[in-house]
């Protein structure tokens, strides 16, 4: 199955791209996507990022479906 991964703000710099496509096996979870070689840039940042699947916040054990969008949202600060 194919999943689009979207990177926002600082995550775009970490990944070196604003979007990539992952090929994952059927039944894959968000955590499986994050373990993929294509997302190795996030390994040291997992405790600080938020994830969303199809514009809804998602947990690591959230299932993925073919055609889903997985968004990587870094910490946001400001005043």
Order of alpha helices (4+ residues) and beta strands (2+ residues): beta-alpha-beta-alpha-beta-beta-beta
